[in-house]
């Protein structure tokens, strides 16, 4: 299907106007296409072969209006770094409508009613990061929003310095957040709260619509999805950076990428956001914050479901998280059947990795070919004696496997990525793009979508991160 034939619908606008603000995008000056993602186009039923750079530029810049589109920004509140902010909303994002179960949203498309003192813009730096990480997380099997395309411009936007304005078109089955429910709870608009819950049921949890305890079952599923999503983050060393409740998806997908990072050398308390002085959103704190945020959501839903029932579902969070993380870690180590002492094996490994300053991704990739020769693994650590001791235990554990060594290697190579988009890699693409060279952005899109494959031209990105680029911190505008 051609873009000109794509028809959007806007079911969210059937809600009371308090839920949204209808607003048109504000175009950027002299837009140009940076990158286009054919895989995301197919999600919308579009034929990538029939999409032109010109029409994509116009769509992202808000000058091409699709049939049925009524652009709007969504209203919500949220707890930011633990403190409640009564009204936030889409301050720099505008929704275009829904197609094929995906909600299209322009990020960086201008001011809305919810912009407060903001300019409503996004910069090329942060837009490249979100565009690429969306596709990387999807390829790693972690639930996430997606991205269709990205434009740059000649418009200047003030952040820590003057930067180029950009817009990314991102997709999600829903953009409703924990903070969406908080807004209506804390303003005592319980009728609207119920309307939002009914809308989310119809949009994302239709299997529960006819259930007697529909809201409770929906909440229980949100708890499960959130726990399993964060287990996925932990398994690949991903640090989100800003787990405010307005950045938490009500359908359990990763959204609102800002100062995120894939860890380089393993550091359990790693903080990727330099705004986060107290480490609230550090890597090791992410599971606890997931629970805390779900508590806020339960509180917001309490006019619809009793606290006791919601708490019963919330208390399943730890089991969901642990079960999923154990499954992922067994797969990363090539263990085919659960054993009682597996948690000790995993816990010791992460201690060994931290003490030895081991770069997480290349270590697990190298381990995927382990057959007894330890030299290449020991070369990755500053504490070889500790790793040697752990490998003794690992060898004993592998002896309990039913998989052959060959099959274990094959499974692990499809579980442990060779490539993740570390911040220094993304920065290389950003530096080139700011000079209008978009080649590396498009190369990294292929790398992001195929992280388990061999990519000989980019072999250097599979190794240990250069020391000067290790575990960088970024700002919230990243």
N, C-alpha and C positions, 0 to 999 in steps of 0.2 A: 504494500500500500504506500502511496505517496503521502508526503506531509500535508499537502493541500486537501487530501481526502480524510485526514484524521479529525474526528469529531470528539470533543470533550464534553463531559457533564460535570455538574457542580452540586452534588447532593448535600455537601456541607452547608450550602446557602439555604437549604430548606429549614435550618435551625433559626432561632430568633436572631435578629441583627446584633444582639449583644455579644454573640460568639465571634464576630468577624468585622472587618472593615473593608468594604469594596474600594479598591484603589488600583489604578493603572501603573505599570512599570514606568520608570523614568529612564529613557534611553541614554546610553553612554556615547561619547563623541568618538567617531571613527572606529567602530568595532571591527574586529577581525577574528576569525576562527582559529583557536589554538589547537583544539583536538576534538575529535568526534568518536564516540564509542559505538561501533556497529552492534555489539551484543545487547546494549541497552535499547537500541532502536527496535530490535526484534521483540523485546518485552512489550513494546507498545503496538506491535503488529505492523511496524514500518519496514519497508524494504530498503536496506542501507544503500543499495545500488541506485536508488531513485532520490537520494537526498543530496542536495547541493550545498556548497559552502555558503552561498548567498542566503538561501532560505533559512539555514541553521543560524546564521548571524542575526537575521531579522527576528527569528523566533526568540532567541535568547535576549535580544536587545529590546524586546517588547514592541516591535513595530510590525510584526506579523501576527494577526489575530486568527486563531483557529476557530472553526465553527463550534458554537456552544460554550466558548470560554467566557468566564466572568471573573476577572482577576480579583483576588482578595487576600488579606492578611488575617491570621488567626490570633485570637486573644487568649492569653494564659498568664499564670503567675508562676511562682517557683521559689524553692529554697536555694539560695546561692551561697555557697561556702557555709551552709548551716543556718543562714539567716533568711527569714521569709521576706520576699519582695512582692507586694500585693498586686502589681500589674506589670507584666513584661510584654509578651506577644511577639509576633513576627516584626521585628524592627528593621530588618533588611532583607526579608524574604517575602515573595509574593507568589501565591498559588494560582496556577492557570486553570486547573480542572483535572479531571480523572479520565484515563483511557485504559481499557484492558486490565483494570484492577490496580493501576499505578497512578498515584497523585503526582502531577508535575509541579515543581516549585523552582522559581528563579531566586537564587541567593546573590545579593548584591545589586538588586534591581531598583533601589531608590527608597525614599522615605515613606513611612506609613504612619498611621495613627499611633503606633506603638514604638516609634523610633526614639522617643524622649529627646535627649540631646545628640543622638547619633546622626550620622550623615546617610544612613541607609545603604551604604556601599560595602563592597568587599574588594580586597586587593588581589592582584595576580598571584602573589605568593600564597596566600591562604586558599585561593580557589584551586590552584594546581594541586595543593596538598589534599584538599577534600576530594577532588575529582579522581585522583589516583588511588587514594587510600580506600575509597568506596569499592573500587574494583578489586583491590588487593584483598580486602577482608572477605569479600564474596568468594574469591578463589580459594581462600583458606577455610571455607566452610563456616564462617562466622556470620550470623544474621546481620544485615546492614542495609542502609539506604544505598541506592545506586546513582550513577551519574551518566547523563546522555552526552553532554557536550560542554565546551568551555570557550568563552570569548575573552579577549583582551581589548584594550582601548588606549586612546591617548589622554583620557581623563585622569587628572591628578587627584589622589586621595591622600589625606593626611593621616598617618599612623605614627610610629616612632620616627618616620621620615616620610617624605612625599613618595608615593608609590602609584603604580598604574591601577586604575579601576578595572575590575573584571566581573563577570557573571558566570556562574555555573548552574546548569539545569540539572537538578537532582530529582530522583524518583523514590517514592516509598508507598507501600500499600496503605499507610496511614501516617499522618503527621501529628496525631493527637499524643499529648505528653502527660506525664504524671501531673505536671503543673497546670494542665488544662482543667483537671478535676479540682485541684487546689483553689483555683480562682473562684469557682462557683461555690465551693464549700465555705471559704473564708468570707465571702460576701453574702452568705446566708441565702443564696439563690438555689434552693434545693430542688425546685421544679426544673430549673435549667440544668442542674447537676444530673437529674434523672434523665432528661432529654439527651444529654451528652453520653451517658452510659448506654442508653438505648441505641444511639447512633453508632457507637463503637461496637456494640453487639452485632448490629446488622452489617457493618462494614468489615469487621475483622474476626468476629467470633460467631458466625451464623449457626454453628453446631449447638450453641447454648440458648438460642432465642426462645425456643419453646419450653425450656427447662423451668421447673418450679423455682430453683435457686439460681437463676441465670446470672445475676450480678456476682454472686459468690463464686460460681464456677469460672466466670470470666476472670475475676481477681486471682483465683487459684492458678489459672493458666498463665496469667501475667507473671506471677511469682516464679513459676517453673521456667518460663522462657527467659526471664531476666537472669535467674541463677545459672542456667545453662549457657547463656550468652557470655556472662562474666567468666565462667569456667573456660570458655574458648579464648577469651582475652588472656587469661593467666597462662594457658598452655603454650602460647606463642610469644610471651613476654611483651604483650601490648598494654600500654598505659594510656588511658583515654585523656586524662588531664583535667577535665571539668565535668564531673558527674553531678552537676546541679539537677534538681528535680525537673526543671524546664528542659533539660537536655536528655531526659530519660523517656524513651519511647514506650507508649502504652501497649505496644504489640511485641516488645522484647527484641527490637533490632537496634544496632548501633547507629546513632545519629549525631549530627552537630560536631563534626571533627574540627578541633581547634589545635591546641598545643600537644597533640598526641605524639607518641613515640613507640617504636619497637626498641626494646632494650638492646644495648650493645653488650658490654660486660655485665654479667648478672649481678644485680644489686636489689635486694628484696625491698628496700625502702626508697627505691628510685622515684624521684619527683620530676616530671617532665615540664611542669608549668611553673615558671619562676614567680608567678603571682601567688602560688600556693605555699606561702612561707611556713605554714604549720604542717604541711604534708598530709592534709586531709584526703587528697586524691592520689596519694602515692600508690605504686604498684601493689604493694602488699595490703593496702587498706581498701582496695576496690571491692572485694567480696563483702566486707563489713558495711561499706557505704551503700552497696546494692540493697542490703537488708534495711538499712536506715531509710533509704528513699522509699522502699516498699511500705515501711511503717507510715510514712507521710501519706502515701496513696491510700492506705487502709483508713487512716484518719479522715481523709477527704471523702471516702465512700461510706463512712459510718451512718449517714442519714438513710442509706439504702439497705444496708446489711448490718446486723449487730456486730459490735466490736469483738465479741467472743468468737463468732463464726469466722470473721476475717483473720483473727489472730491464729486460729487453728490452721488456716491455709498458709499464713505467713511462716509458721513454725516448720513447715516442710522445706523452706528455702535451703537450710543447711544441708539437708539430705540430697536435695536436687543438685546443689552445687558440688558437693563432695563426690556423689556418684558419677556425675558427668566428668569432673576433673580427673578422677581415677581412671575412667575409661580412656580419656585422651592421653594421659601419661603412660598407661600400659601400651597404647598404640605407638607412642613415641619411642618406647623402649623395646618394642617388638615382643611384648609378652602376651601370649594368646589365651591364658586362663588366669583368673584372679587367684591370688594367694594371700594368706592372712597377713604376712609381713610386708606387703607391697608398699603400704604407706610409709614405713620406715625406710625402705629403699629409696623412695622418691624424696623424702625429707632430707635424708643424708646427701643425696645427689645435689640438691639445691644448695645445701651448706657448702659442699665441696666446690661447686661452681662459684659461689660468692667468695669464698676464701681464696680461690685460685684465680680470681678475676677472669673467668672464662666467658667468652663471647657466646651467647646462648645459641643463636641460629647455626653458625658453622659447627659448633660442638655436636648438636643433635644430628646434623646432616652427616658429619664424619662418623658418628656412632652408628649411623644407618648401614655402614659397610664394615662394621667391626666383626672380626672373625678370630680374634685372639692376639693379633699384633697390636700392641698398645702405643707404639712409638708416635704415630701421627696424632693420637689423642693427647698423649702426655705433653706434646709440643704446644698444646693450646692452653696450658695452665701454668700458673706460678707456684702451685703447690702439688707437684707430681706425686709425692708420697701419699697424700690424702686421696688423690684420684686412683692411684694404684690399689689402695685398700678397698675403695668402692668397687672397682672393677673386679676384684676378687669375689665380692658378694654378688655382683651382677653375673659373673660367670656361673656361679652356683645356681642363681635363679634361672638363667637360660637353660640349664640342664633339665629343668622341669617343663620346658616347652615341648609341645607336640609338633610345632612348625620346624621344617628343615631350615638350615642356615640360609639357603638361597631364598626360600619363601619369606623368611623374616626380613632379609635385606630388601626384598621387593616391596613388602608392606611398609617398611619404615621409610623407604625413599618416596613413597606416595603419601606419607604422613608428616614427615619433617621437611619443610620447604628449604630449597637451596637459596631462595631469594626472599627477603622481606624488604619493604621500602623504608630503610633507615633514614633518619633525618639528613644525614650528610649526602645521601644519594639524591633525595628530593631537592636539596639545596642546589646541587649541580644543575638540575633541570630548571629550577627557578632562575638561577643566575643567567642561563642561556636565554630563557624565555623573555627576560626583561630586556634583552637585546634583540628581540623579535626572532630568535632562533628556537623553534618549537619542536625540533627533531627529537631531542631527548625526552620531552614529555610524551611523545607518541611511542618512542622505544620503551619507556618505562611502563606505559599502558600495557604493552604486550608482556613485559616482564611480570607486571602485577597480576595479570590474568592467567599466567602460566608459571607459578612459583616453584613447581616441583620439577620442571624441565631443565635441560641443559641449554644454556645460551652462551655459546663460546665468546661472542664479542663483549659480553658483560661479566666475564668470569671474575673480574676484580671486585665486583659488588657482592660476590659470594664469600669473600674472605673475612677475616677479622677486621673490624672497623679501625681505621687509623687512629692512633692515640689522641690526636688533637681534636677529633670529632666524637669522642666517646661520651655517651649519655649526656647530650646537650640538653639545656632547658630552653623553652620557648615562651613567648607571651601569648595572652589570650587572643590577640589579633592574628596569630599565626594561622 
